[in-house]
């Protein structure tokens, strides 16, 4: 069992393909704990968060961010993950308690929960005036197939994507991880076919993560028979950017009458972050003082 959340990248020695491998068990468990997700919702949320972290590993600047949004017509509603260049990610799912019966033993119906009618959207913010947005229609709602389609249609990069989350009977996360194999310009069909056979032989990525001591060990199985070298390693973590100060500023944007109504109804002024479910409480005096200062966001 891989005990830490991290990501590695590799390329074959002829630079025909690049590989991204991620182990995300701990941070998917953190997402499950914070959102109290059902088994199938955990799998859907974990796949989206893992995918976003792998995609975000190409970000460079400290303020760069990537958001992956999956919005289908299933009971899950919208699933959103946002990551930064340091390997930190946060995620939410509109209906965390939504669930469906398994399609077969050990196979959660993620596609059914997400739905096939909808879209997958990638928003990349590089600190410029305008973000870059790519969107494709959902293919299956299983996330991995939809992401492979996104790479093919929006970025013209043939890709093999595998995402997996193993959920235990007590709803805790046994293992989670992801694999992306991308063809470089001029990649031959022979190496792509060889890699596809290796991945099929290896089985689900979540089981590979559970049964291995390291991602490097998984990489050996993926690249079996193909000379390669590792080019990067980075830690991954579930980390939100919310803070008491930020959420107080949001409250201070409301009128005094609105604040008074909220306080009268709830007996307190409280804001909960959608991404991490952390709740922040404030007094009327604190928010009014902030309003008087007219802070800049």
C-alpha positions as CSV (number, residue, x, y, z in Angstrom):
1,X,0.0,0.0,0.0
2,X,1.4,3.4,-1.0
3,X,1.3,5.5,2.2
4,X,1.8,9.0,0.9
5,X,0.0,11.2,-1.6
6,X,2.3,12.1,-4.4
7,X,2.8,12.3,-8.2
8,X,5.5,11.3,-10.6
9,X,6.2,11.9,-14.3
10,X,8.3,9.9,-16.7
11,X,9.1,9.7,-20.4
12,X,10.3,6.9,-22.5
13,X,13.9,7.2,-23.7
14,X,12.9,8.0,-27.2
15,X,10.5,10.7,-26.0
16,X,7.4,9.3,-27.7
17,X,5.2,9.2,-24.6
18,X,4.9,10.9,-21.2
19,X,3.4,9.3,-18.1
20,X,1.8,10.9,-15.1
21,X,1.1,8.7,-12.1
22,X,-0.6,9.8,-8.9
23,X,-1.4,8.2,-5.5
24,X,-4.2,10.2,-3.8
25,X,-5.7,7.9,-1.1
26,X,-5.2,10.3,1.8
27,X,-6.5,13.4,0.1
28,X,-9.6,11.6,-1.3
29,X,-10.2,10.3,2.2
30,X,-10.0,13.9,3.5
31,X,-12.5,15.0,0.8
32,X,-14.8,12.2,1.8
33,X,-14.5,13.1,5.5
34,X,-15.2,16.8,4.9
35,X,-18.2,16.3,2.6
36,X,-19.5,13.1,4.2
37,X,-19.9,11.5,0.8
38,X,-21.7,8.2,-0.1
39,X,-19.6,5.4,-1.6
40,X,-20.4,6.3,-5.2
41,X,-20.1,10.1,-4.6
42,X,-16.7,9.4,-3.0
43,X,-15.6,7.6,-6.1
44,X,-16.8,10.4,-8.4
45,X,-15.4,13.2,-6.3
46,X,-12.1,11.3,-5.9
47,X,-11.7,10.7,-9.6
48,X,-12.3,14.4,-10.5
49,X,-9.9,15.6,-7.8
50,X,-7.2,13.1,-8.8
51,X,-7.6,14.1,-12.5
52,X,-7.3,17.8,-11.7
53,X,-4.2,17.3,-9.6
54,X,-2.5,15.4,-12.5
55,X,-3.6,18.0,-15.0
56,X,-2.5,20.8,-12.7
57,X,1.0,19.4,-12.4
58,X,1.9,21.3,-15.6
59,X,1.2,24.7,-14.0
60,X,4.3,26.8,-13.3
61,X,3.5,30.1,-11.6
62,X,2.6,30.4,-7.9
63,X,-0.7,32.0,-8.7
64,X,-1.6,29.6,-11.5
65,X,-4.7,27.5,-11.0
66,X,-6.7,24.8,-12.9
67,X,-10.3,24.0,-12.3
68,X,-11.9,20.8,-13.6
69,X,-15.7,20.8,-13.6
70,X,-17.9,17.8,-14.5
71,X,-21.6,18.6,-14.8
72,X,-23.9,15.7,-15.8
73,X,-27.6,15.1,-15.6
74,X,-27.2,12.4,-12.9
75,X,-28.0,12.7,-9.2
76,X,-24.4,13.8,-8.3
77,X,-25.0,17.3,-9.8
78,X,-21.9,19.4,-10.4
79,X,-18.4,18.1,-9.3
80,X,-15.6,20.7,-9.2
81,X,-12.0,20.5,-8.3
82,X,-9.5,23.3,-8.2
83,X,-5.7,22.9,-7.9
84,X,-2.6,25.0,-7.8
85,X,1.0,24.6,-9.1
86,X,2.2,23.3,-5.7
87,X,0.1,20.2,-5.8
88,X,-2.7,21.4,-3.5
89,X,-6.3,20.6,-4.4
90,X,-9.8,21.0,-3.1
91,X,-13.1,19.7,-4.4
92,X,-16.9,19.7,-4.0
93,X,-19.9,17.7,-5.2
94,X,-23.4,19.2,-5.2
95,X,-25.1,16.1,-3.8
96,X,-22.6,14.3,-1.5
97,X,-25.2,11.8,-0.2
98,X,-26.4,10.8,-3.6
99,X,-25.8,7.1,-4.3
100,X,-26.7,4.2,-6.7
101,X,-26.5,0.4,-6.4
102,X,-23.2,-1.1,-7.7
103,X,-23.4,-2.2,-11.3
104,X,-21.5,-5.4,-10.2
105,X,-19.6,-6.5,-7.1
106,X,-16.7,-4.0,-6.6
107,X,-17.9,-1.7,-9.5
108,X,-19.5,1.5,-8.3
109,X,-21.9,3.1,-10.8
110,X,-20.0,6.4,-11.2
111,X,-21.2,6.9,-14.7
112,X,-24.9,6.5,-13.6
113,X,-24.4,9.0,-10.7
114,X,-22.7,11.6,-12.9
115,X,-24.9,11.1,-16.0
116,X,-24.0,11.0,-19.6
117,X,-25.8,14.2,-20.7
118,X,-23.6,17.1,-19.7
119,X,-20.1,18.4,-20.1
120,X,-16.5,18.3,-18.8
121,X,-14.8,21.7,-18.6
122,X,-11.2,22.7,-17.9
123,X,-10.5,26.3,-16.9
124,X,-6.8,27.3,-16.7
125,X,-5.9,30.6,-15.0
126,X,-2.3,31.7,-15.7
127,X,-2.7,35.1,-14.2
128,X,-3.5,36.7,-17.5
129,X,-6.5,38.9,-18.3
130,X,-8.6,36.0,-19.4
131,X,-8.6,32.3,-18.4
132,X,-8.4,29.5,-21.0
133,X,-11.5,27.3,-21.1
134,X,-12.0,24.0,-22.9
135,X,-15.2,22.0,-22.8
136,X,-16.4,18.7,-24.3
137,X,-19.7,16.8,-24.0
138,X,-19.6,13.9,-21.6
139,X,-19.0,10.5,-23.1
140,X,-19.8,8.1,-20.3
141,X,-19.7,10.1,-17.0
142,X,-17.0,7.7,-15.8
143,X,-14.6,10.7,-15.8
144,X,-11.5,8.8,-17.2
145,X,-13.1,8.3,-20.6
146,X,-14.4,11.8,-20.6
147,X,-11.0,13.2,-19.8
148,X,-9.4,11.2,-22.6
149,X,-12.0,12.7,-25.0
150,X,-11.2,16.2,-23.7
151,X,-7.4,15.7,-24.4
152,X,-8.2,14.3,-27.9
153,X,-10.8,17.0,-28.9
154,X,-9.6,20.1,-27.1
155,X,-5.8,19.6,-27.1
156,X,-5.3,17.1,-29.9
157,X,-3.3,14.8,-27.6
158,X,-4.1,11.1,-27.9
159,X,-4.3,9.9,-24.3
160,X,-5.0,6.9,-22.1
161,X,-6.5,7.8,-18.8
162,X,-7.2,5.6,-15.8
163,X,-8.8,6.9,-12.6
164,X,-9.8,4.8,-9.6
165,X,-11.1,5.0,-6.0
166,X,-11.6,1.9,-3.9
167,X,-14.2,2.5,-1.1
168,X,-14.2,0.2,2.0
169,X,-17.4,-1.1,3.6
170,X,-17.2,1.6,6.3
171,X,-17.1,4.2,3.5
172,X,-13.4,5.1,4.2
173,X,-11.1,5.2,1.2
174,X,-8.9,2.1,0.8
175,X,-7.0,3.5,-2.2
176,X,-7.2,6.1,-4.9
177,X,-5.0,7.1,-7.8
178,X,-4.7,8.0,-11.4
179,X,-2.7,7.4,-14.6
180,X,-2.4,9.5,-17.7
181,X,-0.3,8.3,-20.8
182,X,0.0,10.9,-23.5
183,X,1.4,10.5,-27.0
184,X,4.1,13.0,-28.0
185,X,4.3,14.3,-31.6
186,X,5.6,11.5,-33.8
187,X,4.8,8.7,-31.4
188,X,4.6,5.3,-33.1
189,X,1.6,3.0,-32.9
190,X,3.8,0.1,-31.6
191,X,4.7,1.8,-28.4
192,X,1.1,3.0,-27.8
193,X,-0.2,-0.6,-28.3
194,X,2.5,-2.0,-26.0
195,X,1.6,0.5,-23.2
196,X,-2.1,-0.3,-23.6
197,X,-1.4,-4.0,-23.2
198,X,0.7,-3.3,-20.1
199,X,-2.0,-1.2,-18.5
200,X,-4.6,-3.8,-19.3
201,X,-2.4,-6.5,-17.7
202,X,-1.9,-4.3,-14.6
203,X,-5.6,-3.9,-14.0
204,X,-7.4,-1.0,-12.3
205,X,-5.1,1.8,-11.1
206,X,-6.8,1.9,-7.6
207,X,-5.8,-1.8,-7.1
208,X,-2.3,-1.1,-8.4
209,X,-1.9,1.7,-5.8
210,X,-3.3,-0.6,-3.1
211,X,-1.0,-3.5,-4.0
212,X,2.3,-1.5,-4.5
213,X,4.8,0.0,-2.1
214,X,5.4,3.1,-4.3
215,X,4.4,4.8,-7.6
216,X,7.8,3.9,-8.9
217,X,6.8,0.2,-8.6
218,X,3.6,0.9,-10.5
219,X,5.6,2.7,-13.2
220,X,7.7,-0.4,-13.7
221,X,4.6,-2.3,-14.6
222,X,3.2,0.4,-16.9
223,X,6.5,0.7,-18.8
224,X,7.4,-3.0,-18.8
225,X,9.6,-3.6,-21.9
226,X,10.1,0.1,-22.7
227,X,13.2,2.0,-21.6
228,X,12.3,5.2,-19.7
229,X,13.4,7.7,-17.1
230,X,11.6,9.6,-14.4
231,X,11.6,13.3,-14.7
232,X,9.6,14.7,-11.8
233,X,8.1,14.0,-8.3
234,X,5.9,16.2,-6.2
235,X,3.8,15.9,-3.1
236,X,0.0,16.2,-3.3
237,X,-2.4,17.4,-0.6
238,X,-6.1,18.4,0.1
239,X,-5.7,22.1,1.0
240,X,-8.3,24.8,0.8
241,X,-7.7,28.5,0.3
242,X,-10.5,29.7,2.4
243,X,-9.9,31.7,5.6
244,X,-11.7,33.6,8.2
245,X,-10.6,36.9,6.7
246,X,-11.8,35.9,3.2
247,X,-15.2,34.8,4.3
248,X,-15.7,37.8,6.5
249,X,-15.1,40.0,3.5
250,X,-17.8,38.1,1.7
251,X,-20.2,38.7,4.5
252,X,-19.2,42.4,4.7
253,X,-20.5,42.8,1.1
254,X,-24.1,42.3,2.4
255,X,-26.2,45.2,3.5
256,X,-26.7,45.8,7.2
257,X,-30.4,44.9,6.8
258,X,-29.5,41.5,5.2
259,X,-27.0,40.8,8.0
260,X,-29.6,41.6,10.6
261,X,-32.1,39.3,9.0
262,X,-29.5,36.4,8.9
263,X,-28.6,37.0,12.5
264,X,-32.2,37.1,13.6
265,X,-33.0,33.9,11.8
266,X,-29.9,31.9,12.8
267,X,-28.7,33.6,16.0
268,X,-25.3,34.0,14.5
269,X,-23.4,35.0,11.3
270,X,-21.9,31.9,9.8
271,X,-20.4,31.1,6.5
272,X,-19.4,27.6,5.3
273,X,-16.8,27.0,2.6
274,X,-18.3,24.9,-0.2
275,X,-14.9,23.3,-1.0
276,X,-13.9,22.1,2.4
277,X,-17.0,22.4,4.6
278,X,-15.2,24.5,7.2
279,X,-17.6,26.8,9.0
280,X,-16.6,30.3,10.2
281,X,-18.7,32.3,12.7
282,X,-18.7,36.1,13.2
283,X,-20.3,38.6,15.4
284,X,-22.4,41.5,14.0
285,X,-19.8,43.9,15.4
286,X,-16.9,42.2,13.5
287,X,-18.7,42.4,10.2
288,X,-19.9,45.9,10.7
289,X,-16.3,47.0,11.6
290,X,-15.1,45.4,8.4
291,X,-17.8,47.1,6.4
292,X,-16.7,50.5,7.8
293,X,-13.1,49.9,6.7
294,X,-14.3,49.2,3.2
295,X,-11.5,46.6,2.6
296,X,-10.3,45.6,-0.9
297,X,-10.7,42.0,-1.9
